[in-house]
Amino acid sequence: MSTGMEWLRQSCRIMAKAPLAIFGVLGIYILLLFIANIPGEYLKIPYVGILISSIITPFSALAFAGCGRELTQGRIPTAIGCYAEGFKNPAVRNKLILLGLIYGLCVIVINFIVQALSAPAIEQWKAVNGVYDTASILSHLPWAGLIVGSVLYVTLLGVTCFSPMLIAWRGMPMAKAFFFSLIVCFRILGPIVTLGLLLFIMATGGAVVCSSLGGFGEMLVIIWALFITALSYGSLYPMWRSVFEPDTRPIS
């Protein structure tokens, strides 16, 4: 079983061998997210943006993973080709759309639960001249909302982490894909935490260094954030390969 460090190394190799594909997929994803939020902003309807954005997410996850898979199969990936994979089969496409809607609805429900659990504590916060008093915030932290929300959202991430690939590449029914994705995430929880910590250290360390460089610091922070985002999504295929395709040769 691969470690979080090895997943990070493999993600770096994917980015080195197919930078145009990885950053192309990231650019398309960001553009689609921007477009997805326009109807909600224009119509002033809450949560429309979340639902539309959530539909895009499974296709984007499959596209990021597809970059690594194409390399292991000896092909040079392209951003358009990786994105197109989710649309080739109508049955797969429809399942991914439904997966995105389910994910978006779950995010909205979790948000309502967190708000309901946090409201009693937040009501105790005191404002002085329009600014909340730090002492009152620290003495009434919404622990129930934070803990329950974190558990629910982490579980949702586990359920949906590998689901797009299981649906598209293994032909699994959605419920079965949800189940296997969650079980696998529990099995590899240690390496996932390691990977998350490594990405966090890289993100914060790089942001601090970039911020200290003066006039161009803000621009460099944005570029670094995009790099870390691409690196994190690029680790999807190494994670997938270590569990579901262990006999596949790693990217060298």
Protein Blocks (a to p, Z undefined) as FASTA:
>chain_A
ZZfklmmmmmmmmmmmmmmlmmmmmmmmmmmmmmmmmmmmmnopghklmmmmmmmmmmmm
mmmmmmmmmmmnopacdfklmmmmmmmpmmlmmmmmmmmmmmmmmmmmmmmmmmmmmmmm
mmmpcceehiacfklmmmmccfklmmmmmmmmmmmmmmmmmmmmmmmmnopafklmmmmm
mmmmmmmmmmmmmmmmmmmmmmmmmmmmmmmnojmlmmmmmmmmmmmmmmmmmmmmmmmm
mmmmmmbccdZZ
